[in-house]
Amino acid sequence: MSKELISSKSKQKNRPNIEFEHYYTENPTSELIVRNLSLRLKNGHQYIFKAPSGVYGKKRIDKASILLIENVKLTNEKVLDIGCGYGVIGITLKKEFPGINLYMSDINIRAVDFSKINSKNNNVEAVIKQGNLFEPWEHEMFEIIVSNPPIVAGKEVLKTLIKDSKEHLNSNGKLFLVAYHNKGGSSLELHMKEVFGNVIELEKSGGIRVYMSIKRD
């Protein structure tokens, strides 16, 4: 068996049909299959991640996440990667900007488990918690929040993510979201403008946009 592919080999004869199970679920029931995926940035830096089934980006690291990573400039901020999946965005930002304090969370238990594995494998220190949206961070404030949000979760979840992001940002804090503009991104952009009073398209490529809003007093 290839080192790139690990399977639990379970027969699943008596298990329910899980073909349409979304990654935005708390406890995936799909057979665990893990791939080693490589991320190479424009600056030549390369990172390896273990990507499990039942989590977004299980077959490849998506272009949207890479575009977001390459357009966020940091120094020593307190950064939250919300809906972190198996940790690609947060971990890569920590490697690129070692001075940041990294926090990550996801509703998906399997995603959180592999965020911890990938953090360890990439020698990254991070506070990683499981929970829906900002439930794990009730009393925490941040200077930067980044996310490749789960479009499949629906508009109400995404609106809540944006509204609660503002409530968890310090003054002049920034929210960065990335999405395909014609597949939900335009709605995200409009709601960011409504909530924050400002939004800019920081970058666009192949239909993908990176949106940024700043919390003003």
N, C-alpha and C positions, 0 to 999 in steps of 0.2 A: 504493500500500500504506500502511495506517495506520502512524503512528509508534509506536503502542502494540504492534505485532505485527511481529516480525522472524522470517523463516523461511529456513532454509538452502536450500529449494527442491530438495533432493536427491530423486531419484525412488525410491530404496530398493528397486529391483526385485529385486536379488539379495541383500537383507539378510534375516536370520532374523526370525521372528515375534516382535515385542517388545511385544506388547499388554499382557502381564502383568508386565513388568519393574518391580520395586519401586524406590522412591527410595533404599532402603537397599542400595545397590550401589556398588561402587568406581568403575566407569567406564561411565556410561550410554551406550547405543548409539542411543537415540531421536533423531529429527530435532530439531535445536535450534530451539525457538520461544521467544521472549522477550517477556514482557508487562511493561508498567510498571504497578505496583500502588501504590495510595495507602493509607497507614495514618494514621488520625486518632485521637488519644487523647482521653479525656474532658476533659483540660485544654486542648483545642483545638490542640495541637501536631500538625503533619502532616509525614509523611516519605514519600518516594518510593523504591521499590525496583524493580530489574530482576529479574524472576522467570523463570528458564529452565525449560523442560520437563525431565523426568527428575529433578526435585528436588521435595521436599514443599512444598506450598503454591503450586504453579505457576499456579493459576487465581485464587486469592484468599488474602489473609493470614488465617489461621484464627483463630477466636475464642479458642481455647485459648492461643495465643501472646500475644494481646492481653491476656487476663486475667492471665497471668503477668507481663507487663511492668508492668501497672498495680498490681501488688501486691508488687513488690520495691522496697524503699527502701534506697538506697545513699548513701555519701559518697565515700570515697577508697580503697575496697577493691580488691584484685586479684581480678578476676572472670573465670571461664571459662564460656563458652557452648559446651557440648559437644553435638555433633549439630546444628550451627548452621544447617544449610540454607544459604540465600543471605544469612543474616546479620541477619534482622529483629530478633530478641530482643536480641542483643548490641549491635548498632549503635544501636538505639533507646535502650537503657539508657545507653549512652555519651553520647548526645545529651542525655538527661534528667539524667544525673549525670556531668558532664564530668570530675570528679575521679577517677573510677575508672581502673584500668589493665585494659584489655580484651584477652582472649585468646579465640580461637574455633577450632574444628576440626570436621571432618566426614569421614566415610569416602568421601563422594561427591566425586570430583574436580571435577565441574561445579559443585557447590555451593560448593566452596572458591574456584574461579575467580570466581564471582559474588559471594561474600562480599567478595572483594578489590575488585571493581568497585563494589559498593554502599558499601563503606567509603570509597573515594575520592570517590564522587559525593556522599556525605553529610558529607565533611570529618571523617572519624573515623580516629583512629590506633588500630591493633589489630595484635596478633601473630596471624597466621592460618596454620594448618597443616592438612595433609591426613593422615588416618590413622584407624584403627579405635579407637574409644573413647579410652583414655588412652595409647595407644602414642606419640603425639607429645609427651606431657608426662611422660615417665618420671621426670625429676628436678625437676619443678615442683610447688610447693605453692600453694594458693589460699585465699582467705578466703571467697569466694562461688562456688558452682557452680550454674548454671541450665540447665534443659533442658526442651524439649518432646520427650520421648523417642520413638524410632521403634517404636511398638507392633508393627508388622509384622515387626520383627526377631526377635521371640520372647522368651519368658520368660527364657531363660538369658542372653541379651544384656542384658536389662534388669536382671537380678539382678547381673550383673557391673558394669554401670554404677553401680549404687547402692553395691556393696561397694568398688569402686575409688575412688568419689567420697570416701568416708570416708578412704581412705588418702592422698588428695591434698588434704585440707583441714587447715588449721592448727587448733589448739585454738580452740574456740568458732566455728569456721567453719560456714557454713550451706549446705545443699543444698536447692534449690527445684526441684520437678518439677511439671508440669501434665499432666493427662490427663482424659478422660471417665471418670468413676468406674465406670460399668457396662460399660466397654469396655477393661478392663485396669488402670484407675486404682486399683481396690480392692486388687489384687494388689501394685501398686507401694507403696501405703500400708502394707500389712502387712510387706513386705520392708524398707522404710525403718525401721519400728519394730524389726524383728529386728536390723538392722545397727547402727543408731544408738542404740537403746534409747529413742527418742522420735520422735514425729511429730505434727504438728498440721495440720488443714485450715485453711489461712490464708484461703481464700476459696472460694466455690462459686457457680456461676451456670449455669443451663441444663444441668445434668448434668456440668459441668466443675468440677474441683477443683484448687486449688493446694495442694500438700503441701510442708511444710518440716520438715527435721530439722536438729539442731544437734550438732556433734561435741563431746562432753564428755570430759575427761580421766578 
